[in-house]
Every structure is written in C-alpha cells, then in structure tokens.
C-alpha cells in the first residue's frame, strides 16, 4: 500500500516539476493572459491547483490529530473516489468552491513554485510518517463527494492536475497561434 501511495505521489510531484520547468520559459504576459474574460489565466490555474492541495493537506493534518475518530474506508469511499476521478476526466465542469476559486488577477510563477514545494513536502511527510492503516482510512475530504482515503486523495490530485494542465496547454496553444 505504501509503495502504491509513494508511486502516485512521485508521479504527481514529477508532473508539477515538469510543468514549472516548462512554464519558467514562458513570458509573464502569457502566464497572466486570460483567453476570455470569464476564464482563468495560467497563473490563476496554478494558484487554484496550489490552493486546492494546500487546503486538502490542512484537512488531512486536522484529521490526523486524533486518529481514533478516523473512519475506515469502505465501498462508499471507493465509489466517491471513482465518481470524482471520472468526473474530472470528462469535459463536464465542477464548480470550484469559493475558497479555491478566488484567484489573484496577476501573480509571479516563482512564488507558487516555492509555496507548492512546501505543500508537497508536507504531503510527503504525512505519507512517510502515517501508518498504512490510517492512510487507508477516510482522511481526505473533497467538497463535492465527501471523504476518501489517501490513495483516492492522490488520484483526485492527479486527475485535477491533469485536467487543469490541459487548460494550460490550451492557453499556450492559443497564444502561440496569435504570435
């Protein structure tokens, strides 16, 4: 189980690193370009992804303070995880809660890289220092579908990341076509 969790975490972290390496080469005007008035810029997408993970980790840490109250994951958790994962794979759009959709108009990429590195370090430490029994329990909560275990949390984070990476790729494509 820990190997599965570590593998999922490593993929998620490698994808984040690769995205930042790629975006480091992009002009700040493009990073802050909004393809439409009601759409997010690349920086706003990055902020949303970072904030989503930050709040997820805050919740997980809170749950880990008293593991006697943590429920064992069951079929409901599995079903919620699958529903969420599949929802993110389709073009349907979930409305982001206000605490992760309130994005700045303009920001610097380096700032988010530094913040996200710290958040991922926290997540890595949680995985490393938490027993498999607790990681298999419902320690993560998604606002739309409810509580899930760490495997489902990482699957969500990956699907969420992949979904928004497509948005980033589309914005970069739009800007390349305009040049």
C-alpha positions in Angstrom: 0.0 0.0 0.0 2.8 2.5 0.9 4.5 1.7 -2.4 1.3 2.4 -4.3 0.9 5.7 -2.4 4.5 6.7 -2.9 4.4 5.9 -6.6 1.3 8.1 -7.0 2.9 10.9 -5.0 6.1 10.7 -7.1 4.2 10.9 -10.4 2.2 13.9 -9.1 5.4 15.7 -7.9 7.3 14.9 -11.2 4.4 16.3 -13.2 4.4 19.5 -11.1 8.2 19.9 -11.5 7.9 19.4 -15.3 5.1 21.9 -15.6 7.1 24.5 -13.7 10.2 23.8 -15.8 8.1 24.3 -18.9 6.4 27.5 -17.6 9.7 29.0 -16.5 10.4 29.7 -20.1 7.1 31.4 -20.8 6.8 35.2 -20.8 5.0 36.6 -17.7 2.4 38.4 -20.0 1.4 35.0 -21.4 1.3 33.5 -17.9 -1.2 36.2 -17.0 -3.1 36.1 -20.3 -6.8 35.3 -19.9 -8.2 33.6 -23.0 -11.7 35.0 -22.2 -13.0 37.4 -19.6 -14.6 34.6 -17.6 -11.7 32.2 -17.9 -8.6 31.9 -15.8 -5.0 32.7 -16.8 -2.2 30.1 -16.4 -1.1 31.8 -13.1 -4.7 31.7 -11.9 -4.9 28.0 -12.7 -1.6 27.4 -10.9 -3.0 29.3 -7.9 -6.2 27.2 -7.9 -4.2 23.9 -8.0 -1.9 25.0 -5.3 -4.7 26.3 -3.0 -6.7 23.1 -3.6 -3.8 21.0 -2.4 -3.0 23.3 0.4 -6.5 23.1 1.8 -6.6 19.3 1.3 -3.4 19.0 3.4 -4.7 21.3 6.1 -7.8 19.0 6.3 -5.7 15.8 6.4 -3.5 17.2 9.1 -6.5 18.1 11.2 -7.9 14.5 10.8 -4.5 13.1 11.8 -4.5 15.0 15.1 -7.0 12.4 16.5 -6.8 9.2 14.5 -9.2 7.5 16.9 -12.1 9.4 15.2 -11.0 8.4 11.7 -13.3 6.0 9.9 -12.1 3.0 7.9 -12.5 3.4 4.2 -15.2 1.3 2.6 -17.2 0.8 -0.6 -18.7 4.3 -0.2 -15.3 5.8 -0.2 -14.2 3.8 -3.2 -17.4 4.8 -5.1 -16.9 8.5 -4.2 -13.3 8.3 -5.4 -14.2 6.7 -8.7 -17.0 9.2 -9.3 -14.7 12.1 -8.7 -11.9 10.7 -10.8 -14.2 10.0 -13.8 -15.9 13.4 -13.4 -12.6 15.1 -13.8 -11.8 13.1 -17.0 -14.8 14.3 -18.9 -15.4 17.8 -20.2 -18.1 18.4 -17.6 -17.1 21.1 -15.2 -17.4 21.0 -11.4 -17.8 24.4 -9.8 -14.9 25.1 -7.6 -15.7 26.2 -4.0 -15.0 29.8 -3.3 -12.0 29.1 -1.1 -10.1 27.7 -4.1 -11.7 29.8 -6.9 -10.8 33.2 -5.5 -7.7 33.8 -7.7 -5.4 36.8 -8.0 -5.5 38.9 -11.2 -1.7 38.9 -11.6 1.0 36.9 -9.7 4.5 35.6 -10.1 5.2 32.0 -11.1 8.2 31.6 -8.7 6.1 32.4 -5.7 3.8 29.5 -6.4 6.7 27.1 -7.1 8.1 27.9 -3.7 4.8 27.5 -1.9 3.9 24.3 -3.8 7.3 22.8 -2.9 6.5 23.3 0.8 3.0 21.8 0.4 4.3 18.8 -1.4 7.0 18.4 1.3 4.2 18.4 3.9 2.3 15.8 1.9 5.4 13.6 1.6 6.0 13.8 5.3 2.4 12.8 6.0 2.7 9.8 3.8 6.1 8.8 5.3 5.0 9.3 8.9 1.5 7.9 8.9 0.7 4.2 9.2 -0.8 2.3 6.4 -3.9 1.6 8.5 -4.6 5.3 8.8 -3.7 6.1 5.2 -6.4 3.5 4.2 -8.9 5.4 6.3 -11.0 8.4 5.3 -8.6 11.2 6.0 -9.3 13.4 2.9 -12.5 15.2 2.1 -13.5 16.5 -1.3 -16.1 19.3 -1.1 -18.3 17.7 -3.8 -18.2 14.0 -2.9 -17.0 13.6 0.6 -14.4 11.6 2.5 -11.9 9.3 0.9 -8.5 7.6 1.8 -5.0 8.7 0.8 -5.0 6.7 -2.5 -8.2 8.4 -3.6 -6.8 11.7 -2.5 -3.8 11.3 -4.7 -5.9 10.0 -7.6 -8.0 13.1 -7.2 -5.0 15.4 -7.1 -3.6 13.8 -10.2 -6.8 13.9 -12.1 -7.3 17.5 -11.0 -3.8 18.4 -12.0 -4.1 16.7 -15.4 -7.5 18.4 -16.1 -6.0 21.9 -15.4 -2.8 21.1 -17.3 -5.0 20.6 -20.4 -6.3 24.2 -19.8 -2.8 25.5 -19.5 -1.8 23.7 -22.7 -4.8 25.2 -24.5 -3.9 28.7 -23.4 -0.3 28.2 -24.6 -1.6 26.9 -27.9 -3.9 30.0 -28.3 -1.0 32.4 -27.6 1.3 30.5 -30.0 -1.3 30.8 -32.7 -1.7 34.6 -32.0 2.0 35.2 -32.4 
